[in-house]
């Protein structure tokens, strides 16, 4: 009977030890996995910031010759980089679009009542706001204006077979994208884009 109790105690002790050991092993594995994820996130953030800074440095003079304001130039560049990356667009192309549309003037208004850096019509802004699920926005605000432009271009690009020239023509003229004016508009942006590159 004593032998049986001792054997039972040893088995229970062994089971408890294994549960404890594998519990610690699992926690260590989980912790290592979390550390790896954190490390990957930090690397991703650092990589983003490095690329953003390179973009700002590379294009600062191009933007600043229009704005003549260092803080405004940096704000525009950082915003363009952020939303171009978010919507899988080339940030240099967005800069060229802004240069052609508004000469980097956040308060620009066209004869057709298009507003802001990227010259978005208020009715187009309403459509984009619904696409984004945004109820409050200001097309004169640098961030809102650039985000709306990038979101709209992303949408147009999908319906242009990823052809950036057609995307730009549609941005300019909607369903009349095959008109001469729209073609000239896209060519002007692409020419500036090639010069910038």
TIPASE-963505 format. One record per residue (C-alpha): x, y, z. Coordinates in steps of 0.05 Angstrom, whole numbers, plus 5000, padded with zeros to 4 digits. Each point is the difference from the previous one (the first is absolute). Layout:
XYZ;...
***
This chain:
500050005000;505750485018;503649834935;493750164962;499250675035;507450174988;499349814926;493650414995;503450595033;505949944952;495349974940;496050615025;506550385013;502649814931;493450224967;500250665039;507350114981;498449874926;494050475003;504350535033;505949894952;495850014937;496050595027;506450395008;502549774932;493550234968;500450675034;507350084977;497949814929;494350515003;504550535028;505349884946;494550054947;497550665030;507150285002;501049804927;493550364981;502050625039;506949994968;496849934931;495350595015;505750445023;504049834938;494050164957;499050675034;507450174994;500149804927;493850434987;503150605034;506649914963;496449974933;495550585018;506150425019;503549824935;493850204961;499650675037;507450144988;499749804927;493950434984;500650585049;502850504949;494849814948;494250165048;503350585036;501150394935;492450044996;498250105074;506050425023;498349725069;504449455030;494949765051;494349974949;504649644950;501949465051;492749925022;497749904928;505749524985;498749575062;492549994986;501049814928;504749445019;495349745054;493749964957;503649794935;502949415038;493349855033;496449984933;505749654961;501750604956;506650324980;501050615045;504150354946;494049954953;495550315053;504950585009;499950124924;492349995000;500050525056;505150444964;495650004937;493450075037;501550555052;507450185000;500049745072;494950525024;495549685053;494750544992;499749984924;493150044967;498849874926;494950334954;496049365006;500250055077;505149435009;503750125065;506549875037;506749724980;497249454955;494050414975;494349555021;493050224981;495350035061;495349494969;505949524987;502150125072;493149775023;500649364960;507049865027;497850145072;494649474993;505149514971;504550135060;494350015051;502050725020;494550485021;504550585020;505350264954;502750644972;502650024928;504450595018;503449595053;506649734974;499149305029;492749924979;501350274931;505949554985;496749395031;493750114958;504250084937;504049365014;493749605018;496750244936;506149854957;500549305031;492749884980;501250284930;506349594991;496249365013;495150184945;505650204952;503649334999;505550315042;501650484943;502250655035;499150424937;492649794994;499350085076;502450734994;495450134940;494149745040;502050435060;499850604954;493849854958;496249415030;496349624946;502550494947;507149775013;501449894925;499250744983;506250384977;500250445062;500249395046;505549684958;504150645002;499050055075;502649305012;505950124953;501850645037;500249635067;503949414972;505150474967;501150365067;500349325034;505649774953;503850655013;499249915075;502649284997;
***
